């Protein structure tokens, strides 16, 4: 199938608009319209992964971490990033990364960690702002329901667990069309007063084109008046980290054993264990130290993540147990998640999980 079809499915699950500004998710090498016949999935793209793709006759590699992260001025093979790029291009292998946008969706990386730990009622720990917009339009009362239904069908009107949310108010609109107009109501050259409904609803920013198309195709007027406002509201289903509950509280050492077993961690760096049982747990795949304050404010008893620096452990201040399980270990099951996402939609597509462990860190125990 065409690569663009697979990308559309992945980006419907984890829209690229959800990635952080510093990130570089998306199609890194290749063309959207090229045909793909098999894909290899891994956490990282290394030279060994490209070699494996060549051996397995895969012309697409899907990874969580983007191999191209910083700007490149030259590509001459002087480091592993440039060698990966050159080898992929030479063998016509497309590279696609789905990074912080997959971290930020409810059933993405952190949702997977929550499931592995058995957390109940998981929710986003730090919801993202500025992802929502408000649409305001004005429509003759008789056609208002038709316009509302079209907007809802295009994805507008969702607030939490509620759908088809809108607000309406009645008023009078005026307009005067010139000789080139063919007004739905009134006559050209005469000011017309029309009883209209003001319709307000919200939508996700990435749905703007679809919502506006629904409005313009279903509104009766030749010239549709509308306003779009950016909102600072948080989108509770999108953001960094997650927090949930263990069905039964565990003492510190028992909790660490659970985490070590469920996350297949080699070692756990942790702060002082507290006397109270651990029940409320925050998680963040990858480097999660930036969420410590949010985890404490949310009442978490423990925070499972990676990449804490020495001095950052002091910030736990005996209010929470930090369990640093390692960056690779916290995200190693992301490849399984990606395969599940793809196979659910394309069960007959040839997709393979890498046999290589790309963790650059080794442990002497």
C-alpha positions as CSV (number, residue, x, y, z in Angstrom):
1,X,0.0,0.0,0.0
2,X,1.0,3.6,-0.2
3,X,3.0,5.0,2.7
4,X,0.6,7.9,3.0
5,X,-2.3,5.6,3.9
6,X,-0.3,4.1,6.8
7,X,0.8,7.5,7.9
8,X,-2.8,8.8,7.9
9,X,-3.8,6.0,10.2
10,X,-0.9,6.6,12.6
11,X,-1.5,10.4,12.7
12,X,-5.2,9.9,13.3
13,X,-4.3,8.0,16.4
14,X,-1.5,10.5,17.4
15,X,-1.9,13.8,15.5
16,X,1.4,15.5,14.7
17,X,0.0,18.7,16.2
18,X,0.3,17.1,19.6
19,X,4.1,16.8,19.5
20,X,6.4,19.2,21.4
21,X,7.9,22.2,19.6
22,X,11.4,20.7,19.9
23,X,10.4,17.4,18.4
24,X,10.7,16.1,14.9
25,X,8.1,13.4,14.4
26,X,6.8,12.4,11.0
27,X,8.2,11.2,7.7
28,X,11.9,11.8,7.9
29,X,13.0,10.0,4.8
30,X,10.9,8.9,1.9
31,X,7.9,10.1,-0.2
32,X,4.3,9.8,1.0
33,X,3.2,8.2,-2.3
34,X,5.8,5.4,-2.4
35,X,4.6,1.8,-2.2
36,X,5.6,0.0,1.0
37,X,5.4,-3.8,1.2
38,X,6.8,-4.4,4.8
39,X,7.7,-2.4,7.9
40,X,10.1,-2.9,10.7
41,X,9.3,-1.4,14.1
42,X,11.8,-0.4,16.7
43,X,12.3,2.2,19.5
44,X,15.4,3.7,17.9
45,X,16.8,3.8,14.3
46,X,20.4,2.6,14.3
47,X,22.6,1.2,11.7
48,X,21.8,-2.3,13.0
49,X,18.1,-1.6,12.5
50,X,18.6,-0.5,8.9
51,X,20.7,-3.6,8.3
52,X,17.9,-5.7,9.8
53,X,15.3,-4.0,7.5
54,X,17.5,-4.7,4.5
55,X,17.8,-8.4,5.5
56,X,14.0,-8.7,6.2
57,X,13.2,-6.9,2.9
58,X,11.4,-4.0,4.7
59,X,11.3,-0.7,2.9
60,X,9.9,1.2,5.9
61,X,11.2,1.6,9.4
62,X,8.9,3.0,12.1
63,X,10.5,4.2,15.3
64,X,9.5,6.1,18.4
65,X,12.6,8.3,18.6
66,X,13.4,10.3,15.4
67,X,16.9,9.7,14.1
68,X,16.9,13.3,12.8
69,X,16.5,15.4,15.8
70,X,18.8,18.4,15.4
71,X,19.5,20.4,12.2
72,X,21.9,18.8,9.8
73,X,24.2,20.9,7.7
74,X,26.1,18.0,6.0
75,X,25.4,14.4,5.4
76,X,28.7,12.7,4.7
77,X,28.7,9.7,7.1
78,X,30.9,11.2,9.9
79,X,28.5,10.0,12.7
80,X,25.9,7.3,13.2
81,X,23.0,9.6,12.3
82,X,24.4,10.5,8.9
83,X,25.4,6.9,8.3
84,X,21.8,5.7,9.0
85,X,20.4,8.4,6.7
86,X,22.8,7.5,3.8
87,X,22.2,3.8,4.1
88,X,18.4,4.2,4.3
89,X,18.4,6.4,1.2
90,X,20.8,4.1,-0.7
91,X,18.4,1.1,0.0
92,X,15.2,3.1,-0.6
93,X,14.0,2.6,2.9
94,X,11.5,5.2,4.3
95,X,12.0,6.3,7.9
96,X,9.0,7.5,10.0
97,X,9.1,8.6,13.7
98,X,6.1,9.0,16.1
99,X,7.5,10.5,19.3
100,X,6.0,13.0,21.7
101,X,2.7,13.0,19.8
102,X,2.4,9.3,20.8
103,X,3.5,10.2,24.3
104,X,0.7,12.7,24.6
105,X,-2.4,10.7,23.6
106,X,-4.5,8.9,26.2
107,X,-3.9,5.4,24.8
108,X,-0.3,6.0,23.8
109,X,3.0,5.4,25.5
110,X,1.9,6.4,29.0
111,X,-1.4,4.7,28.7
112,X,0.5,1.5,27.9
113,X,2.7,1.9,31.0
114,X,-0.4,2.4,33.1
115,X,-1.9,-0.8,31.7
116,X,1.2,-2.8,32.4
117,X,1.3,-1.6,36.0
118,X,-2.5,-2.3,36.4
119,X,-3.5,1.3,37.2
120,X,-7.2,2.0,37.4
121,X,-8.9,5.1,36.0
122,X,-5.8,6.5,34.5
123,X,-6.0,10.2,33.3
124,X,-3.5,12.7,31.8
125,X,-1.3,14.1,34.4
126,X,-0.5,17.4,32.7
127,X,-3.1,18.3,30.0
128,X,-1.9,20.4,27.1
129,X,-3.3,23.9,26.5
130,X,-4.1,25.9,23.3
131,X,-5.2,22.8,21.3
132,X,-8.9,23.9,21.2
133,X,-10.6,26.6,19.1
134,X,-14.1,28.1,19.2
135,X,-16.3,28.6,16.2
136,X,-19.0,31.3,16.2
137,X,-21.4,31.6,13.2
138,X,-24.8,33.1,12.4
139,X,-27.5,31.2,10.7
140,X,-31.2,31.6,9.9
141,X,-33.2,29.9,12.7
142,X,-34.8,27.4,10.3
143,X,-31.5,26.1,9.1
144,X,-29.6,26.2,12.4
145,X,-30.2,22.5,13.3
146,X,-28.8,21.5,9.9
147,X,-25.7,23.5,10.4
148,X,-25.2,22.2,14.0
149,X,-25.5,18.6,12.8
150,X,-22.9,19.1,10.1
151,X,-20.5,20.7,12.6
152,X,-20.9,17.8,15.0
153,X,-20.4,15.3,12.3
154,X,-17.2,17.0,11.4
155,X,-15.8,16.6,14.9
156,X,-16.9,19.8,16.7
157,X,-18.7,19.9,20.0
158,X,-16.7,17.5,22.2
159,X,-16.2,18.4,25.8
160,X,-14.8,15.6,27.9
161,X,-17.3,12.7,27.9
162,X,-19.9,14.8,26.2
163,X,-20.5,15.3,22.5
164,X,-22.7,17.6,20.4
165,X,-22.1,20.6,22.8
166,X,-23.0,24.0,21.5
167,X,-24.6,27.3,22.6
168,X,-27.2,29.3,20.7
169,X,-28.7,32.7,21.1
170,X,-31.3,34.5,19.0
171,X,-30.7,37.9,17.3
172,X,-31.2,40.0,14.2
173,X,-28.7,40.0,11.4
174,X,-28.5,42.7,8.6
175,X,-27.0,42.6,5.2
176,X,-27.3,44.4,1.8
177,X,-26.1,42.5,-1.3
178,X,-24.9,44.2,-4.4
179,X,-26.1,43.5,-7.9
180,X,-23.8,40.4,-8.2
181,X,-25.4,38.6,-5.3
182,X,-28.2,36.0,-5.2
183,X,-29.2,36.1,-1.5
184,X,-30.8,33.1,0.2
185,X,-33.3,35.6,1.8
186,X,-34.0,39.2,1.0
187,X,-33.3,41.1,-2.2
188,X,-30.2,42.5,-3.8
189,X,-29.7,46.2,-3.2
190,X,-32.0,46.4,-0.2
191,X,-30.9,46.1,3.5
192,X,-32.4,42.9,4.9
193,X,-33.1,42.1,8.5
194,X,-33.1,38.4,9.3
195,X,-33.9,36.5,12.6
196,X,-30.8,34.4,13.1
197,X,-29.2,32.1,15.6
198,X,-25.7,32.6,16.9
199,X,-24.1,29.2,17.2
200,X,-21.0,28.6,19.3
201,X,-19.1,25.3,19.5
202,X,-15.5,24.1,20.1
203,X,-13.2,21.9,18.1
204,X,-9.7,20.5,18.1
205,X,-7.3,22.7,16.1
206,X,-6.3,19.8,13.8
207,X,-10.0,19.5,12.7
208,X,-10.3,23.1,11.6
209,X,-10.3,22.4,7.9
210,X,-12.9,19.7,8.2
211,X,-15.1,21.8,10.5
212,X,-15.0,24.9,8.2
213,X,-15.7,22.7,5.1
214,X,-18.8,21.3,6.9
215,X,-19.9,24.9,7.8
216,X,-19.5,26.3,4.3
217,X,-21.2,23.3,2.6
218,X,-24.2,23.3,4.9
219,X,-24.8,27.0,5.6
220,X,-27.5,28.5,3.3
221,X,-25.9,31.9,2.8
222,X,-23.6,32.8,-0.1
223,X,-21.2,34.5,2.2
224,X,-21.0,32.8,5.6
225,X,-20.1,35.0,8.6
226,X,-18.0,33.2,11.2
227,X,-15.3,33.8,13.8
228,X,-12.6,31.4,15.1
229,X,-11.0,32.1,18.5
230,X,-8.0,30.3,19.9
231,X,-8.7,28.9,23.4
232,X,-6.3,28.6,26.4
233,X,-8.5,25.8,27.8
234,X,-6.7,22.5,28.6
235,X,-7.6,19.4,26.6
236,X,-7.9,16.7,29.3
237,X,-7.4,13.8,26.9
238,X,-4.0,15.1,25.6
239,X,-0.9,15.9,27.5
240,X,2.2,14.6,29.3
241,X,2.3,11.7,31.8
242,X,-0.6,9.9,33.4
243,X,-1.8,9.1,36.9
244,X,-4.0,6.3,38.2
245,X,-4.7,4.0,41.1
246,X,-3.4,0.6,42.1
247,X,-6.3,-1.6,43.1
248,X,-4.6,-2.3,46.4
249,X,-1.9,-0.2,48.1
250,X,1.6,-1.7,48.2
251,X,4.5,-1.1,50.6
252,X,7.6,0.5,49.0
253,X,9.6,-2.6,48.3
254,X,6.6,-4.6,47.0
255,X,5.8,-1.7,44.7
256,X,9.3,-1.6,43.3
257,X,9.2,-5.3,42.7
258,X,6.0,-4.9,40.8
259,X,7.4,-2.1,38.6
260,X,10.7,-4.1,38.0
261,X,8.7,-7.2,36.9
262,X,6.0,-5.5,34.8
263,X,8.4,-3.1,33.1
264,X,11.2,-5.6,32.7
265,X,13.6,-3.2,34.3
266,X,17.2,-4.2,35.1
267,X,17.6,-1.8,38.0
268,X,15.5,0.9,39.6
269,X,17.0,4.1,41.0
270,X,14.7,5.4,43.7
271,X,14.3,7.9,46.5
272,X,13.8,7.0,50.1
273,X,10.8,4.7,50.6
274,X,8.0,6.2,52.7
275,X,6.1,4.5,55.4
276,X,2.7,5.0,53.8
277,X,1.6,2.4,51.2
278,X,1.8,3.4,47.5
279,X,-1.6,3.4,45.8
280,X,-1.7,6.5,43.6
281,X,0.9,6.3,40.9
282,X,2.1,8.8,38.2
283,X,4.0,7.6,35.1
284,X,5.8,9.2,32.2
285,X,7.7,7.3,29.5
286,X,11.2,8.7,28.8
287,X,12.6,11.8,30.5
288,X,9.9,12.8,33.0
289,X,11.6,14.8,35.7
290,X,9.8,18.0,34.4
291,X,6.5,16.5,35.7
292,X,7.6,15.9,39.3
293,X,5.8,19.0,40.7
294,X,2.6,18.0,38.8
295,X,2.9,14.4,40.2
296,X,3.2,15.8,43.8
297,X,0.4,18.3,43.3
298,X,-1.9,15.5,42.0
299,X,-1.2,13.5,45.2
300,X,0.8,10.7,43.7
301,X,2.5,8.4,46.1
302,X,5.1,7.3,43.5
303,X,6.3,8.5,40.1
304,X,7.6,6.0,37.6
305,X,9.8,7.5,34.9
306,X,13.4,7.9,33.8
307,X,16.4,10.2,33.4
308,X,16.3,12.0,36.8
309,X,19.5,13.8,37.5
310,X,21.3,13.5,40.9
311,X,20.0,16.8,42.4
312,X,16.5,16.3,41.1
313,X,16.0,13.3,43.4
314,X,16.2,15.8,46.3
315,X,13.1,17.5,45.0
316,X,11.0,14.5,46.0
317,X,11.4,16.0,49.6
318,X,9.9,12.8,51.1
319,X,6.5,13.6,49.6
320,X,6.7,11.0,46.8
321,X,8.8,8.0,45.8
322,X,10.7,8.6,42.5
323,X,11.3,5.3,40.6
324,X,13.7,5.9,37.8
325,X,13.6,2.7,35.7
326,X,15.7,3.9,32.7
327,X,14.7,5.6,29.5
328,X,14.8,2.5,27.3
329,X,13.0,0.4,29.9
330,X,10.2,2.9,30.3
331,X,9.5,2.9,26.5
332,X,10.6,-0.5,25.3
333,X,7.0,-1.7,24.9
334,X,6.2,1.2,22.6
335,X,7.1,-1.0,19.6
336,X,4.4,-3.5,20.6
337,X,1.9,-0.7,20.9
338,X,2.7,0.5,17.4
339,X,2.3,-3.0,15.9
340,X,-1.1,-3.3,17.7
341,X,-2.2,0.1,16.3
342,X,-1.2,-0.9,12.7
343,X,-2.5,-4.5,12.8
344,X,-5.9,-3.4,14.1
345,X,-6.4,-1.4,10.9
346,X,-4.3,-3.4,8.5
347,X,-4.3,-7.0,9.7
348,X,-2.7,-8.4,6.5
349,X,0.1,-5.9,6.2
350,X,3.6,-7.3,6.8
351,X,5.0,-5.7,10.0
352,X,7.8,-7.0,12.1
353,X,9.2,-6.2,15.5
354,X,12.9,-5.7,15.6
355,X,15.1,-8.5,17.1
356,X,17.7,-5.9,18.2
357,X,17.9,-4.2,21.6
358,X,18.7,-0.6,20.9
359,X,19.4,0.4,24.5
360,X,22.8,2.3,24.4
361,X,23.2,1.7,28.1
362,X,24.7,-1.5,29.5
363,X,24.6,-2.6,33.1
364,X,27.3,-4.3,35.2
365,X,25.5,-6.1,38.1
